[in-house]
């Protein structure tokens, strides 16, 4: 029996071959900053806008701002409606979530018990009434 026994290799502490561990970071030395060899001339300034171009830009900006305000108002309306619906239902803890699920099961079971108990009571009353009207007696 001893011949079939295989020994496991001992793991070294800090080994990266274990699952779930990252290999050590390979950091490089800081590189020296590269300076440009040529001194390029600064870009020329663009020509100033005409009055018509400025008016068109102001008009476009006003339209964009109006659309953003409409979108924000719509988002606030939907968010407010959604929070009103979920505030009454949203439990605050996992225990409350489990309790709400259990209450649903309990409510369903109580309804079934009431239905079965009520129907049995009605059946017994009907049997008693039939027996009383027909004159059947048990012993």
N, C-alpha and C positions, 0 to 999 in steps of 0.2 A: 504494500500500500504506500509506503514511503517513496517508492520510485516514481509514482505518478504525481507527486506533489510539486507544484511549481511555485517558485517564490516571485513575488512582485518586486519590481524595481522601486527603490526608495526615491521619493520625490524630494528634490532640493528646495529649500525655502527660497521664495522669491522667484520661482521658475515662472516663465510666461507661457509654458505649454499647457497650463490648465485651462479648461473651458471657462469662459466668462471673464477672462482677464485681458487687458489690452497690453500690447507690447510696449516697452519703454519708449519714451519720446526720443527721437533723433534730432537733437538741436544742433544747429550750425552756428559757427562763430559769426559775430556781427560783420556785415559787409561794409566796406568803406563807401561813403556817399560818392556817387558819380557826378562829376560836374560837367556841364555842357562844354564842349570844346569850341563851339561857334557862338558868337553873340548875335542872335537874330534881332532884327529891328522890330520894335513893337508894332502891333497891327494898327493900321490906320483907323481913326474913329469913323463910324458910319455917319452918313449925312443925316442931318436932323429931319424929323418927320414933317410932312406938310400938314396944314390945318385939317384937310379932308381925311388924311390917314389917322390923325389923332382923334377926330370925331368918330370915325369908324371903330377905332380901338376902344374908345369909351363906350360906344353902343354895344359892342360885343361883350365887354366886361360887365356891363349892366345886365345883359341878358344871362350871362353865366351866373352872376350873383343871384338873380331872381330864380333861376332853375335850382341852384343849391339850396336856397331858402325853402322852395317848395318841397324838395326832396327831404330836407330835415324836418319840415312840418309833418309830412306824410309818415316819416320814420317815427316821430314822436307819437303820432296818433296810433299807429299800429303797436308800438311798444307799450303805450298806456293801456290799450285794450287787452293786450296779451298779459300784462301784469295784473290787471283786475281779475281776469279769468283764472290765472294760476295762483294768485295770492291765497284764495280761499282753499285751494286744493293742495298746494305745495307743503308737504311736511318738512320739519326743520332738521330731523335727524334720521339715521338709519333705523332706529328703534320705532320712530313714528311711522316710517314707511312700512315696516313689518307689521305694526299694529293696524294700520289702515287695511292691509291685505287680510289680516286675520278678521277684522270687523266685517269685511265683505263676506268671508266664508260663514261667519257666525250669523249674520243677517239672513243669508240664503238658507242656512240650516234651520233657523227658527221659523222661517216662512214654511218650509217643508213640514216641520213638526206640527205647526198649527193647521196646515191643510190636511195632513193625515189624521190628526186627532179630531178635527172637526168633522171630517167625513165619517170616521168610525162612530162618533157620537150620533150623527144623523142616521146612520145605518141601524144602530141599536135602538134608537127611538122609533124608527119605522118598523122594525121587527116587533117591538113591544106593542105598538099601536095595532098592527095586524093581528098579533096574538090576542090582544084584549078585545078587539072587535069581533073576531071569529069565535072566541070562547075557548081557544086552545089553552089548556093548562099543563104545566110541566108535571108534575107528580100528583 
